[in-house]
Amino acid sequence: MEAQDPILKEKYPAKAHCAKVASYLQSNHGIPGSSVIYLEGQKDRLQEDNDEAQPFRQRRSFFYLSGCSLPDCHLIYEVSTSTLTLFIPALDPDSVIWSGLPLMPPEALKKYDIDHCLPNTELASHLSNLATQTPKPHLYTKGAALSDDPHGFSTNTELLHPAINQCRIEKDDHEIALLRHANAVTAAAHAAVLRAIPTATNEQDLEAAFISTCVSLGAKKQAYHGIFGSGENAATLHYQHNDESLKGRKNVLVDAGAEWECYCADVTRTMPLSGQFDDESKRIYQLVQKMQEASFAMLKAGVKWEDLHWRAHEVAVKGLLELGILRNGTEKELLEQRISVAFFPHGLGHYLGLDTHDVGGKAEAGDSDAMFRYLRIRGEIPARSVVTVEPGIYFCRFIVEPYLKDEGKNKFIDEEVLERYWSVGGVRIEDDVLVTKDGYENLTTAPEGLEEMARTEAGD
């Protein structure tokens, strides 16, 4: 699938990202103008006891400042002159015999948004020359990703990493186009899963349909290990096995996304295996739709993520009361008792970008409040950030049964009604959304809704 947005024919804006990070460091930490940013890319590594390479994944901070996804690279950005130099592996004749010619410096200059490209054999001398300048440059790097300490600099390993993370939250037009294209590929793959359902016999058949579609459209990497959970497996939030029979099961939850040039899509659809949801599944699906719609109605720049999450729980409580699953309490009381957490235990979503669970969310894992413990975003969300909005209702025995055994909480759950819903498993609907000043733009176009999914599954 060829990218439609003409901006993707341009170079990835690495220098603009370097300048953004440098400006952040200057504004927030007062770094001197003579500073240098230095990063090492991920190294090529062999598998243990084997001569095959491990699957390669570029360090995301390095890609953000270079646009380069090659292994064994380095970059230097000189703040005073806005000069970006990329160091790539030198030509190895032995390697050429097996793998062909690598990218050479002249080609790299045409491909990447850089000023200079040198073989990495010249890195040490280049750093030494920089270290002799007057005034002596301050060097900012990531300590955890530093194999050798550059000599002759006043080196800071603490400030760069959080600065890059903060800058990655708000996306530029190029990044948004990459995320939109990752979503286009992902939408086609979700549609392929729906079309595969009538002949599929195992979860792995659906996973194969998704991955093969992504690869055929040019996305050879997945953003994360996909979830293809049928029946009660859909109640496991990050179900991984994807290998059980579909026989006798009502629904399948598919949480899977393509990666496009290191940018991720993250989309979830819950699909009926018979072509139509049964009554219980349909009610839960429609409730989750309402939870997502209520979240969308509040979504815009400056809104607190905790408020969106709370609103989704309000809708969940109201719906579960109407279905008779919850009882013996007002909506306010049930929210205060955190009863809805038994059925909606995770956060509403997360930032999305170079990582699926992207950086900058300031999660508070130690929060003692069960409703907010797993939120991956805290505080206000800015314009030009991209978030997932992914409410869900789950019937997970491991999570729900402790509530049934708790004398203070079991009165709020009708076990007789609940019994009819265990086989629903779980329903989640997840879209990738660009936050704007006054609202949002939904980047996800995968089939969604009872009628659209039924048409796609039928091959229409």
Kinemage of the C-alpha trace (Angstrom):
@kinemage 1
@onewidth
@group {chain A} dominant
@subgroup {mainchain}
@vectorlist {calphas} color= white
{ca met a 1} P 0.000 0.000 0.000
{ca glu a 2} L 1.600 3.230 -1.147
{ca ala a 3} L 1.374 6.118 1.267
{ca gln a 4} L -1.089 8.711 -0.035
{ca asp a 5} L 0.030 11.778 1.903
{ca pro a 6} L 2.617 13.675 -0.202
{ca ile a 7} L 4.467 14.699 2.969
{ca leu a 8} L 5.688 11.102 3.271
{ca lys a 9} L 7.655 11.551 0.056
{ca glu a 10} L 9.743 14.103 1.965
{ca lys a 11} L 12.556 13.257 4.370
{ca tyr a 12} L 11.691 12.412 7.957
{ca pro a 13} L 12.230 15.734 9.842
{ca ala a 14} L 15.149 14.645 12.003
{ca lys a 15} L 16.794 18.069 12.228
{ca ala a 16} L 13.541 19.692 13.312
{ca his a 17} L 13.299 17.096 16.081
{ca cys a 18} L 16.900 17.768 17.141
{ca ala a 19} L 16.188 21.488 17.259
{ca lys a 20} L 12.995 20.870 19.264
{ca val a 21} L 14.882 18.816 21.852
{ca ala a 22} L 17.729 21.344 22.038
{ca ser a 23} L 15.245 24.184 22.522
{ca tyr a 24} L 13.507 22.243 25.297
{ca leu a 25} L 16.833 21.661 27.053
{ca gln a 26} L 17.774 25.316 26.730
{ca ser a 27} L 14.387 26.591 27.949
{ca asn a 28} L 14.003 24.166 30.848
{ca his a 29} L 17.596 23.464 31.886
{ca gly a 30} L 19.610 26.363 30.496
{ca ile a 31} L 22.098 24.236 28.572
{ca pro a 32} L 24.827 26.312 26.866
{ca gly a 33} L 24.753 27.023 23.148
{ca ser a 34} L 27.987 25.095 22.680
{ca ser a 35} L 26.290 21.854 23.711
{ca val a 36} L 26.413 18.603 21.736
{ca ile a 37} L 23.767 15.864 21.638
{ca tyr a 38} L 25.186 12.376 21.136
{ca leu a 39} L 23.239 9.135 20.729
{ca glu a 40} L 24.061 5.568 19.831
{ca gly a 41} L 21.626 3.509 17.797
{ca gln a 42} L 20.797 -0.088 18.571
{ca lys a 43} L 23.485 -2.638 17.786
{ca asp a 44} L 23.127 -5.688 15.610
{ca arg a 45} L 23.286 -8.747 17.874
{ca leu a 46} L 23.427 -12.478 17.275
{ca gln a 47} L 21.119 -14.903 18.982
{ca glu a 48} L 22.685 -16.818 21.834
{ca asp a 49} L 24.485 -19.983 20.646
{ca asn a 50} L 23.525 -19.186 17.063
{ca asp a 51} L 24.879 -17.273 14.075
{ca glu a 52} L 21.494 -15.744 13.216
{ca ala a 53} L 20.850 -12.114 14.075
{ca gln a 54} L 18.237 -11.191 16.666
{ca pro a 55} L 15.230 -9.323 15.264
{ca phe a 56} L 16.374 -5.714 15.017
{ca arg a 57} L 14.449 -2.813 16.524
{ca gln a 58} L 15.961 0.639 16.387
{ca arg a 59} L 16.133 2.654 19.584
{ca arg a 60} L 13.213 5.009 19.322
{ca ser a 61} L 15.043 8.047 20.674
{ca phe a 62} L 17.715 7.524 18.042
{ca phe a 63} L 15.176 7.236 15.252
{ca tyr a 64} L 13.395 10.375 16.464
{ca leu a 65} L 16.600 12.393 16.067
{ca ser a 66} L 17.871 10.726 12.876
{ca gly a 67} L 15.119 8.991 10.899
{ca cys a 68} L 17.601 6.128 10.497
{ca ser a 69} L 16.607 2.544 11.253
{ca leu a 70} L 19.968 0.945 10.424
{ca pro a 71} L 21.880 -0.931 13.147
{ca asp a 72} L 25.241 0.152 14.594
{ca cys a 73} L 24.823 3.870 13.912
{ca his a 74} L 25.581 7.014 15.919
{ca leu a 75} L 24.572 10.661 15.691
{ca ile a 76} L 25.998 13.985 16.797
{ca tyr a 77} L 23.969 17.188 16.830
{ca glu a 78} L 25.872 20.422 17.401
{ca val a 79} L 23.445 22.884 18.959
{ca ser a 80} L 25.392 26.036 18.081
{ca thr a 81} L 25.355 25.366 14.329
{ca ser a 82} L 22.275 23.074 14.087
{ca thr a 83} L 24.520 20.507 12.403
{ca leu a 84} L 23.477 16.847 12.380
{ca thr a 85} L 26.054 14.207 11.550
{ca leu a 86} L 25.128 10.537 11.106
{ca phe a 87} L 27.698 7.774 11.467
{ca ile a 88} L 26.873 4.519 9.680
{ca pro a 89} L 28.686 1.164 9.509
{ca ala a 90} L 31.784 1.179 7.344
{ca leu a 91} L 31.914 -1.046 4.294
{ca asp a 92} L 32.841 -4.614 5.273
{ca pro a 93} L 33.894 -6.645 2.200
{ca asp a 94} L 33.177 -9.954 3.952
{ca ser a 95} L 29.646 -8.832 4.749
{ca val a 96} L 29.034 -7.740 1.150
{ca ile a 97} L 29.597 -11.319 -0.019
{ca trp a 98} L 26.611 -12.492 2.009
{ca ser a 99} L 24.349 -9.483 2.314
{ca gly a 100} L 25.126 -7.214 -0.619
{ca leu a 101} L 26.242 -3.608 -0.558
{ca pro a 102} L 25.112 -1.592 2.456
{ca leu a 103} L 23.848 1.984 2.407
{ca met a 104} L 26.773 4.255 1.610
{ca pro a 105} L 27.293 7.857 2.854
{ca pro a 106} L 26.245 9.558 -0.433
{ca glu a 107} L 23.013 7.561 -0.435
{ca ala a 108} L 22.417 8.311 3.238
{ca leu a 109} L 22.724 12.045 2.559
{ca lys a 110} L 19.971 11.747 -0.038
{ca lys a 111} L 17.753 9.602 2.185
{ca tyr a 112} L 18.020 11.253 5.601
{ca asp a 113} L 17.570 14.797 6.895
{ca ile a 114} L 21.235 15.185 7.901
{ca asp a 115} L 24.133 17.502 7.108
{ca his a 116} L 26.979 14.998 7.053
{ca cys a 117} L 27.359 11.223 6.913
{ca leu a 118} L 30.558 9.466 7.911
{ca pro a 119} L 31.564 5.848 8.551
{ca asn a 120} L 31.443 4.966 12.225
{ca thr a 121} L 35.189 4.275 12.104
{ca glu a 122} L 35.568 8.087 12.170
{ca leu a 123} L 33.386 8.602 15.231
{ca ala a 124} L 36.159 8.637 17.834
{ca ser a 125} L 38.269 11.205 15.977
{ca his a 126} L 35.216 13.381 15.342
{ca leu a 127} L 34.332 13.404 19.047
{ca ser a 128} L 37.951 14.152 19.969
{ca asn a 129} L 37.992 17.152 17.634
{ca leu a 130} L 34.762 18.469 19.158
{ca ala a 131} L 36.188 18.072 22.658
{ca thr a 132} L 39.083 20.412 21.853
{ca gln a 133} L 36.847 23.301 20.860
{ca thr a 134} L 36.670 26.486 22.888
{ca pro a 135} L 34.496 26.835 24.818
{ca lys a 136} L 34.542 23.130 25.652
{ca pro a 137} L 31.188 21.630 24.612
{ca his a 138} L 28.827 20.036 27.114
{ca leu a 139} L 27.737 16.621 25.850
{ca tyr a 140} L 24.211 15.324 26.485
{ca thr a 141} L 23.499 11.646 25.974
{ca lys a 142} L 21.599 8.640 27.374
{ca gly a 143} L 23.660 6.815 29.961
{ca ala a 144} L 21.763 3.533 29.673
{ca ala a 145} L 22.465 3.424 25.927
{ca leu a 146} L 26.149 4.411 26.077
{ca ser a 147} L 28.716 1.719 25.324
{ca asp a 148} L 31.764 3.994 25.648
{ca asp a 149} L 32.036 7.227 27.614
{ca pro a 150} L 33.199 9.982 25.219
{ca his a 151} L 36.366 11.517 26.688
{ca gly a 152} L 37.130 15.193 27.033
{ca phe a 153} L 33.567 16.412 27.586
{ca ser a 154} L 31.515 17.567 30.516
{ca thr a 155} L 28.957 14.801 30.061
{ca asn a 156} L 25.352 14.752 31.296
{ca thr a 157} L 23.431 11.473 31.042
{ca glu a 158} L 20.297 12.533 32.927
{ca leu a 159} L 18.597 15.334 30.973
{ca leu a 160} L 18.426 14.138 27.355
{ca his a 161} L 16.182 11.099 27.746
{ca pro a 162} L 13.288 12.862 29.535
{ca ala a 163} L 13.633 15.821 27.151
{ca ile a 164} L 13.192 13.574 24.106
{ca asn a 165} L 10.245 11.838 25.777
{ca gln a 166} L 8.534 15.173 26.395
{ca cys a 167} L 9.121 16.365 22.841
{ca arg a 168} L 7.731 13.140 21.371
{ca ile a 169} L 4.264 13.758 22.879
{ca glu a 170} L 3.213 16.432 20.367
{ca lys a 171} L 3.453 15.165 16.794
{ca asp a 172} L 4.375 17.137 13.678
{ca asp a 173} L 2.617 16.704 10.331
{ca his a 174} L 5.056 14.060 9.121
{ca glu a 175} L 4.550 11.929 12.218
{ca ile a 176} L 0.771 12.246 11.979
{ca ala a 177} L 0.922 11.111 8.348
{ca leu a 178} L 2.968 8.059 9.363
{ca leu a 179} L 0.455 7.187 12.088
{ca arg a 180} L -2.425 7.665 9.663
{ca his a 181} L -0.809 5.301 7.162
{ca ala a 182} L -0.075 2.702 9.852
{ca asn a 183} L -3.780 2.881 10.633
{ca ala a 184} L -4.753 2.460 6.981
{ca val a 185} L -2.739 -0.769 6.770
{ca thr a 186} L -4.170 -1.906 10.104
{ca ala a 187} L -7.736 -1.213 8.946
{ca ala a 188} L -7.220 -3.400 5.889
{ca ala a 189} L -5.832 -6.171 8.096
{ca his a 190} L -8.779 -6.013 10.522
{ca ala a 191} L -11.140 -6.237 7.543
{ca ala a 192} L -9.200 -9.292 6.354
{ca val a 193} L -9.734 -10.939 9.744
{ca leu a 194} L -13.481 -10.347 9.501
{ca arg a 195} L -13.543 -11.918 6.043
{ca ala a 196} L -11.503 -14.892 7.311
{ca ile a 197} L -13.874 -15.697 10.179
{ca pro a 198} L -16.373 -17.860 8.210
{ca thr a 199} L -13.642 -20.374 7.253
{ca ala a 200} L -11.341 -20.034 10.288
{ca thr a 201} L -11.199 -22.851 12.827
{ca asn a 202} L -8.488 -21.570 15.173
{ca glu a 203} L -7.330 -18.242 16.591
{ca gln a 204} L -4.082 -18.660 14.695
{ca asp a 205} L -5.974 -18.570 11.383
{ca leu a 206} L -7.136 -15.052 12.227
{ca glu a 207} L -3.678 -13.976 13.337
{ca ala a 208} L -2.292 -15.279 10.046
{ca ala a 209} L -4.888 -13.312 8.064
{ca phe a 210} L -3.918 -10.127 9.890
{ca ile a 211} L -0.155 -10.489 9.557
{ca ser a 212} L -0.211 -11.626 5.937
{ca thr a 213} L -2.316 -8.626 4.976
{ca cys a 214} L 0.088 -6.234 6.707
{ca val a 215} L 3.107 -7.809 4.995
{ca ser a 216} L 1.418 -7.758 1.592
{ca leu a 217} L 0.794 -4.021 2.056
{ca gly a 218} L 4.423 -3.326 2.921
{ca ala a 219} L 4.254 -3.356 6.713
{ca lys a 220} L 6.593 -6.210 7.598
{ca lys a 221} L 6.690 -5.464 11.320
{ca gln a 222} L 3.895 -5.531 13.853
{ca ala a 223} L 3.619 -2.713 16.365
{ca tyr a 224} L 3.232 -5.323 19.124
{ca his a 225} L 2.333 -8.962 19.610
{ca gly a 226} L -1.266 -9.144 18.457
{ca ile a 227} L -4.140 -10.419 20.604
{ca phe a 228} L -6.593 -12.828 18.983
{ca gly a 229} L -8.633 -14.054 21.932
{ca ser a 230} L -11.812 -16.027 21.382
{ca gly a 231} L -14.483 -16.850 23.945
{ca glu a 232} L -13.348 -16.331 27.520
{ca asn a 233} L -9.793 -15.715 26.288
{ca ala a 234} L -11.035 -12.231 25.349
{ca ala a 235} L -11.290 -11.490 29.078
{ca thr a 236} L -7.484 -11.644 29.377
{ca leu a 237} L -6.344 -8.128 28.585
{ca his a 238} L -3.077 -9.083 26.873
{ca tyr a 239} L -3.856 -12.646 25.812
{ca gln a 240} L -0.862 -14.009 23.895
{ca his a 241} L -1.358 -17.649 22.942
{ca asn a 242} L -3.571 -17.182 19.859
{ca asp a 243} L -3.777 -20.929 19.294
{ca glu a 244} L -7.118 -22.225 20.558
{ca ser a 245} L -10.059 -23.629 18.629
{ca leu a 246} L -12.922 -21.281 17.760
{ca lys a 247} L -15.459 -24.080 18.031
{ca gly a 248} L -18.387 -23.289 20.306
{ca arg a 249} L -17.269 -19.731 21.004
{ca lys a 250} L -19.281 -16.566 20.448
{ca asn a 251} L -16.781 -13.807 19.770
{ca val a 252} L -13.149 -12.955 19.146
{ca leu a 253} L -11.324 -9.889 20.426
{ca val a 254} L -8.645 -8.721 17.981
{ca asp a 255} L -6.150 -6.180 19.289
{ca ala a 256} L -3.465 -5.787 16.632
{ca gly a 257} L -1.662 -3.036 14.746
{ca ala a 258} L 0.860 -2.564 11.978
{ca glu a 259} L 4.088 -0.619 12.243
{ca trp a 260} L 4.990 1.783 9.448
{ca glu a 261} L 8.484 3.283 9.389
{ca cys a 262} L 8.746 2.790 13.155
{ca tyr a 263} L 5.341 4.382 13.901
{ca cys a 264} L 2.619 2.275 15.464
{ca ala a 265} L -1.078 1.667 15.073
{ca asp a 266} L -3.008 0.104 17.969
{ca val a 267} L -6.564 -0.930 17.124
{ca thr a 268} L -9.019 -3.296 18.803
{ca arg a 269} L -12.214 -4.739 17.412
{ca thr a 270} L -14.469 -7.362 18.981
{ca met a 271} L -16.089 -9.526 16.324
{ca pro a 272} L -18.904 -12.085 16.339
{ca leu a 273} L -17.837 -15.515 15.140
{ca ser a 274} L -21.281 -16.411 13.791
{ca gly a 275} L -21.820 -13.231 11.794
{ca gln a 276} L -24.114 -11.727 14.442
{ca phe a 277} L -23.719 -11.081 18.157
{ca asp a 278} L -26.047 -12.979 20.491
{ca asp a 279} L -28.182 -10.875 22.854
{ca glu a 280} L -25.700 -10.717 25.744
{ca ser a 281} L -22.747 -9.901 23.479
{ca lys a 282} L -24.732 -7.259 21.632
{ca arg a 283} L -25.708 -5.524 24.893
{ca ile a 284} L -22.124 -5.412 26.099
{ca tyr a 285} L -20.867 -4.251 22.702
{ca gln a 286} L -23.377 -1.406 22.645
{ca leu a 287} L -22.418 -0.436 26.194
{ca val a 288} L -18.733 -0.217 25.238
{ca gln a 289} L -19.703 1.881 22.232
{ca lys a 290} L -21.464 4.293 24.585
{ca met a 291} L -18.388 4.423 26.819
{ca gln a 292} L -16.208 5.342 23.867
{ca glu a 293} L -18.701 7.882 22.488
{ca ala a 294} L -18.910 9.588 25.898
{ca ser a 295} L -15.111 9.775 26.009
{ca phe a 296} L -14.965 11.240 22.503
{ca ala a 297} L -17.542 13.873 23.470
{ca met a 298} L -15.135 15.260 26.106
{ca leu a 299} L -11.906 14.826 24.172
{ca lys a 300} L -9.951 17.958 23.279
{ca ala a 301} L -6.686 19.646 24.167
{ca gly a 302} L -6.403 20.524 27.847
{ca val a 303} L -8.825 17.910 29.164
{ca lys a 304} L -7.572 15.846 32.097
{ca trp a 305} L -7.203 12.196 31.180
{ca glu a 306} L -8.476 11.180 34.603
{ca asp a 307} L -11.773 12.968 33.824
{ca leu a 308} L -12.200 11.021 30.583
{ca his a 309} L -11.479 7.785 32.395
{ca trp a 310} L -13.991 8.640 35.129
{ca arg a 311} L -16.636 9.455 32.520
{ca ala a 312} L -16.152 6.054 30.882
{ca his a 313} L -16.707 4.419 34.289
{ca glu a 314} L -19.865 6.472 34.823
{ca val a 315} L -21.299 5.141 31.575
{ca ala a 316} L -20.187 1.608 32.448
{ca val a 317} L -21.938 1.710 35.823
{ca lys a 318} L -25.152 3.054 34.340
{ca gly a 319} L -25.152 0.378 31.635
{ca leu a 320} L -24.331 -2.506 33.964
{ca leu a 321} L -27.152 -1.402 36.266
{ca glu a 322} L -29.581 -1.355 33.353
{ca leu a 323} L -28.489 -4.873 32.368
{ca gly a 324} L -29.014 -6.109 35.932
{ca ile a 325} L -25.408 -7.190 36.387
{ca leu a 326} L -25.015 -4.510 39.057
{ca arg a 327} L -27.685 -3.898 41.713
{ca asn a 328} L -28.401 -2.655 45.248
{ca gly a 329} L -26.694 0.689 44.870
{ca thr a 330} L -26.914 4.083 43.250
{ca glu a 331} L -24.576 5.002 40.440
{ca lys a 332} L -22.690 7.256 42.834
{ca glu a 333} L -22.344 4.529 45.443
{ca leu a 334} L -21.143 1.969 42.924
{ca leu a 335} L -18.537 4.388 41.601
{ca glu a 336} L -17.343 5.199 45.119
{ca gln a 337} L -17.044 1.479 45.885
{ca arg a 338} L -15.087 1.024 42.613
{ca ile a 339} L -17.339 -1.886 41.598
{ca ser a 340} L -16.989 -1.078 37.898
{ca val a 341} L -13.255 -1.809 38.163
{ca ala a 342} L -14.195 -5.496 38.324
{ca phe a 343} L -15.412 -5.221 34.731
{ca phe a 344} L -13.253 -2.354 33.406
{ca pro a 345} L -9.910 -2.837 35.175
{ca his a 346} L -7.503 -1.027 32.823
{ca gly a 347} L -6.900 2.582 31.837
{ca leu a 348} L -8.821 4.279 29.048
{ca gly a 349} L -5.795 4.507 26.759
{ca his a 350} L -2.255 5.757 26.239
{ca tyr a 351} L -0.102 7.940 24.041
{ca leu a 352} L 0.792 6.469 20.654
{ca gly a 353} L 3.721 7.124 18.354
{ca leu a 354} L 7.108 5.485 17.916
{ca asp a 355} L 6.073 3.087 20.680
{ca thr a 356} L 2.672 1.494 21.124
{ca his a 357} L 2.606 2.549 24.752
{ca asp a 358} L 4.358 5.771 23.886
{ca val a 359} L 6.396 7.930 26.227
{ca gly a 360} L 5.357 10.994 28.202
{ca gly a 361} L 2.266 9.704 29.995
{ca lys a 362} L 3.638 10.089 33.531
{ca ala a 363} L 1.868 6.962 34.792
{ca glu a 364} L 1.607 6.533 38.567
{ca ala a 365} L 1.891 2.788 39.066
{ca gly a 366} L 1.844 3.153 42.845
{ca asp a 367} L -1.582 4.786 42.948
{ca ser a 368} L -3.600 3.085 45.683
{ca asp a 369} L -6.897 3.900 43.945
{ca ala a 370} L -7.892 0.829 41.938
{ca met a 371} L -9.758 2.942 39.386
{ca phe a 372} L -6.675 4.985 38.440
{ca arg a 373} L -3.823 2.565 39.150
{ca tyr a 374} L -3.334 1.447 35.557
{ca leu a 375} L -3.736 4.801 33.815
{ca arg a 376} L -0.859 5.281 31.375
{ca ile a 377} L -1.604 9.006 31.038
{ca arg a 378} L -2.021 11.449 33.911
{ca gly a 379} L -2.961 15.102 33.709
{ca glu a 380} L -3.901 17.298 30.756
{ca ile a 381} L -3.372 16.098 27.194
{ca pro a 382} L -2.042 18.592 24.640
{ca ala a 383} L -3.066 19.335 21.074
{ca arg a 384} L -1.210 17.288 18.445
{ca ser a 385} L -0.793 14.358 20.802
{ca val a 386} L -2.137 11.010 19.597
{ca val a 387} L -3.937 8.799 22.101
{ca thr a 388} L -5.816 5.532 22.071
{ca val a 389} L -9.373 5.534 23.385
{ca glu a 390} L -10.099 1.933 24.348
{ca pro a 391} L -12.859 1.283 26.863
{ca gly a 392} L -13.849 -2.303 27.547
{ca ile a 393} L -16.096 -4.545 29.609
{ca tyr a 394} L -14.676 -7.941 30.605
{ca phe a 395} L -15.933 -11.010 32.395
{ca cys a 396} L -12.669 -12.321 33.780
{ca arg a 397} L -13.201 -14.856 36.557
{ca phe a 398} L -9.817 -14.117 38.128
{ca ile a 399} L -10.751 -10.441 38.504
{ca val a 400} L -14.486 -10.669 39.213
{ca glu a 401} L -14.636 -13.631 41.614
{ca pro a 402} L -12.803 -11.834 44.476
{ca tyr a 403} L -15.594 -9.232 44.363
{ca leu a 404} L -18.152 -12.052 44.640
{ca lys a 405} L -16.356 -13.361 47.740
{ca asp a 406} L -16.054 -9.925 49.361
{ca glu a 407} L -18.914 -9.510 51.853
{ca gly a 408} L -18.818 -5.758 51.441
{ca lys a 409} L -19.045 -5.818 47.646
{ca asn a 410} L -20.837 -8.988 46.537
{ca lys a 411} L -24.246 -7.461 47.258
{ca phe a 412} L -23.681 -5.116 44.299
{ca ile a 413} L -23.324 -7.913 41.713
{ca asp a 414} L -26.169 -10.228 40.673
{ca glu a 415} L -24.473 -13.587 40.199
{ca glu a 416} L -27.497 -15.130 38.504
{ca val a 417} L -27.496 -12.444 35.815
{ca leu a 418} L -23.696 -12.494 35.606
{ca glu a 419} L -23.768 -16.208 34.798
{ca arg a 420} L -25.237 -15.431 31.368
{ca tyr a 421} L -22.283 -13.173 30.478
{ca trp a 422} L -19.180 -15.243 31.227
{ca ser a 423} L -19.152 -16.656 27.695
{ca val a 424} L -19.102 -13.154 26.205
{ca gly a 425} L -15.489 -13.020 27.383
{ca gly a 426} L -14.649 -9.385 26.870
{ca val a 427} L -15.458 -6.516 24.542
{ca arg a 428} L -13.008 -3.740 23.775
{ca ile a 429} L -13.176 -1.060 21.085
{ca glu a 430} L -9.987 0.899 20.486
{ca asp a 431} L -9.294 3.767 18.099
{ca asp a 432} L -6.224 5.947 17.549
{ca val a 433} L -7.118 9.608 17.910
{ca leu a 434} L -5.340 12.877 17.143
{ca val a 435} L -6.142 15.475 19.804
{ca thr a 436} L -6.936 18.939 18.454
{ca lys a 437} L -7.551 22.320 20.076
{ca asp a 438} L -11.330 21.928 19.946
{ca gly a 439} L -11.807 18.175 19.653
{ca tyr a 440} L -10.179 15.262 17.883
{ca glu a 441} L -9.626 13.448 14.596
{ca asn a 442} L -10.106 9.691 14.560
{ca leu a 443} L -7.233 8.164 12.568
{ca thr a 444} L -8.721 4.665 12.698
{ca thr a 445} L -10.854 3.421 9.816
{ca ala a 446} L -11.120 -0.291 10.657
{ca pro a 447} L -14.661 -1.704 10.341
{ca glu a 448} L -16.637 -0.943 13.497
{ca gly a 449} L -20.255 -1.205 14.537
{ca leu a 450} L -22.715 -4.068 14.247
{ca glu a 451} L -23.816 -3.432 10.669
{ca glu a 452} L -20.409 -2.568 9.179
{ca met a 453} L -18.714 -5.598 10.727
{ca ala a 454} L -21.522 -7.898 9.558
{ca arg a 455} L -21.225 -6.584 5.986
{ca thr a 456} L -17.445 -6.988 5.980
{ca glu a 457} L -17.620 -10.496 7.449
{ca ala a 458} L -20.135 -11.447 4.760
{ca gly a 459} L -17.743 -10.215 2.090
{ca asp a 460} L -19.837 -7.223 1.018
